């Protein structure tokens, strides 16, 4: 499994380009704080190179800028190439599948109102799986997963009342108040 989840701040404005086949690509670096402080009490950070494609790239380049706090989900990808002097270079990037807002709508992370804020738009982020209708420039809103709560039955708990009163996903015997299977 190759999955990365990071929260950090952009070190500079995202760089957006189009490939020769007109696919949008966005490159940016986020500073991610380490969990512990160093000997001097200073918090250290790792600087992680990220790349996003297509709608995710458009979303990031439109709503995030230097200093913005961002949450990303993706995977690590490594590659090598030979530079102009013939030296072999190794590159490690996080390929971003999803990006989400972490700051409030009117904050750039230090309490100041920012003209390039997201304008109140906060649907929890945008991922490459979310597709806008063909010919549309608007992003489709992500759909929240449906969750079903199932109680832990390992301690032989007995529920009292009818299944209508409790709204449980299984029937309860009206005579005994016990769960019937």
Long-range contacts (C-beta under 8 A, 24 or more apart in sequence): 2-75, 2-76, 3-73, 3-74, 3-75, 4-72, 4-73, 4-74, 4-75, 4-76, 4-94, 5-71, 5-72, 5-73, 6-30, 6-32, 6-48, 6-71, 6-72, 6-94, 7-32, 7-69, 7-70, 7-71, 7-72, 7-102, 8-32, 8-33, 8-45, 8-48, 8-69, 8-70, 9-67, 9-68, 9-69, 9-70, 9-109, 10-64, 10-65, 10-66, 10-67, 10-68, 10-70, 11-47, 11-66, 12-66, 13-65, 13-66, 14-60, 14-61, 14-64, 14-65, 16-57, 16-58, 16-61, 23-53, 23-54, 24-53, 24-54, 24-57, 24-58, 24-61, 25-51, 25-52, 25-53, 25-57, 26-51, 26-52, 26-53, 26-56, 26-57, 26-58, 26-60, 26-61, 27-51, 28-52, 28-60, 28-64, 30-70, 30-72, 48-94, 49-91, 49-92, 49-93, 49-94, 50-74, 50-93, 50-94, 50-95, 50-96, 51-93, 51-94, 51-95, 51-96, 52-95, 52-96, 52-99, 52-128, 53-95, 53-128, 54-128, 55-126, 55-128, 55-130, 55-131, 55-132, 55-139, 56-96, 56-97, 56-98, 56-99, 56-126, 56-127, 56-128, 59-99, 59-125, 59-126, 59-139, 60-96, 60-99, 63-101, 63-118, 63-121, 64-99, 65-108, 65-114, 65-116, 67-108, 67-109, 67-110, 68-103, 68-108, 68-109, 69-101, 69-102, 69-103, 69-109, 70-99, 70-100, 70-101, 70-102, 71-99, 71-100, 71-101, 71-102, 71-125, 72-96, 72-98, 72-99, 72-100, 73-97, 73-98, 73-99, 73-127, 74-98, 97-127, 97-128, 97-129, 98-125, 98-126, 98-127, 98-128, 98-129, 99-125, 99-126, 99-127, 100-124, 100-125, 101-125, 153-179
